[in-house]
């Protein structure tokens, strides 16, 4: 953990270099995909005692990241979704998923032309989902599901289905990043090809323990990832608004699941009462007043369903956006964007009185969920105020975003169309960094 102490030293040295004018800048948005190894040791030991073969190991990874490079010093943020390989037992599918968010700091080991090699270390938080559910779970009758939802079991630690603020734990990653920049004729931005390899781990043993089994390895393992992105090097910053920045926001979606609440009440369950909030990340690039960006956020309703059960209504939205900066005067900016992306919705009903393993494995029918997904569109107006800091090394950006989301697919839970819940206005307030 001593490397944490070097962060202020790195920033101080970077500040001095910037003040002396001997500094270069580079900001990048990128996507990555890869695989990692993982062995659920304790769970597999339980299976072995029962004469059952081990679960399939490893998991695949899909993520998005932002990286700001100041001379040889690196600051970045990454969000990863990890999906384990399915295993099968009788009529059940055993599956696992995890999500991680990292703050990265690093140092460039070498830069030869357009090639670079970086050593980095990460601190983060996460979420784990481990489930064993019946195969062939298609449901056409929502009321029948609410009366008898038991399809297996679902275990969640740091449950972000109740809201992104439930992210937690302590995760770390150590690795190397290599990459190569390709120039594109007619564009100031470069296309960046990159890869990462290293090791992810949860440093505290037993931090991801659920129902008397430790699932630490769902957040651990050696990894290899490849990806591509868009970079804005400092030699191409022809305009004062050019650059790629990262923004974090809190918002409210002005919608409520009225139709679903009617079904819940009619089947003896408590309705959802709160307007869903959302916490998310935007990576926004600007050049010649054109705006391109990527959004990801998670809205959630959660509460007690009845005396023994809880339920959640969760939706993840991912958008790619393009737009134009209508107005800029000094530090004040006004822009509009349109977006096209992906949205899902998942209703989960879980029992709070599940036994520990191995009893849970032997009699697994306690929980269930319904899920649907499709295409989303949106329009947005953004107002931002950028404040130069650290001798204009970068800008601190405060922003407000207002828009309207529109589902372009039919979102059905059973026979219930949830499109009216997916549609509606939203308001978000953010703060971020931009070179």
Phi, psi and omega in degrees: 000356183297335184298338178300327182293339182280344184303308179296330178293318177299314181296322179295317178295319178298321179297318180294319178297320180296319180296328180276353178082005181258060186223147174237156182230153178199129178234143189220139167247136185209161172238149182225150172220147181185197181218158180220159176264145178202140179229113181281083191300307185294319179294319179294327176296320177296317178296320180297321178297334179264004180076024181252140182293157182294158173291153174294132184272168175085167178206153177264154186230138172226130184209168176229147182212165175227139179222131176245127181244124177242105191054244181260006185258140189239133171229132182208169177223140181220146175233125183236141169246124183245135182234123180281164177285136180291142170237160187233139176216116184053239181264016187245149171252127177260124187220157175214149178219152174213153178233141180223145172234130186235145162258124183251139168231145184198184184214137180282120180279325180202152173214105180248103183064236180267004177265142176219153176225125187234138169256131184220160175224150189227148169238140182199187178222169185199192183208146179229138173232122176234129186217154174223102188233154181296143172289159180057066184256020180297130183238126178257345183239105183296319180298321178296321177296316182295330178283327181216079185274354190294111180239356186150213176229152177229124177244131180226132176241133187059059195288100180283355171293343174268359180133146183298335180296349179274355170312141180192201186077185178223116183238149179225161179209138176233131183193185178234145176238133175235152182195168179216134181262135177244125176286145179243121181303132178088354180238143174286329181288152172256152168271125182253123171261130186213163177213160179221145172213150182165212184218130175256145178200159173258113191287342182255117182296135179080011182290339182240054182266128180225128178051044173071018174233137180270129180244033181303325185291346174291345177249016186227167173132152173292144185224158171217127183226145175233151180191189181210159181198189179241129180243145174243096178284158187294334180291348180254010180276074184283337184239149183294342179264003182282140178150170178237127183233164178245140184224140175242139188220158171238137183210177179229133172262121185276074179211162175209151185274063184301315183295319177294321179301323178299316178297317181299312181297318181295341180251021173079019180248156180284143178280164170277132186251328188274147170290130185292137174259173179212145172237133185205184182228136173240136171244116191240124173254141180225138176197129182053036178073358172277145184238132170227141187205167175226131178242145168217130177206166191226117177252148189209141164243143180208155178174181178277128180278314174204197187299327186246355188229154173243156174220155178226150172233112191233143178218127176256134179238135175230128183228143162255133188232155176215140183194199187217143176273108185284328188212138173211122177223110186057247184261358183266134183227145176224126181219163176231145178220157169238144184227152175226134184194204187240142174219143173232169176215135184223124173256126183236135177237116186236146178269132181277354187247036178288143177283170174282166172289149005272357182301323180295322180293325182284326177230084193271353191278095179226326191234169175195163176210160172239142183217145172213159182210166181182199184260141179235151172232158178203159171234149188210144171247134183235132172242128183224151175230119185256129183244114177295137179225164180051058178057041179062027176297318174206176181245138171269123188245122169257143188210158172229137183231128177232138182196187181222130178260144182223119177289136178253008176229167176270120182257105184241131167253105191064232177268357184275123177277119183260016183299326180294332176285325181286336182270154173142168179281161177213161178221131183226143177237128187228166173218140184202183180236141177215134178299000000 
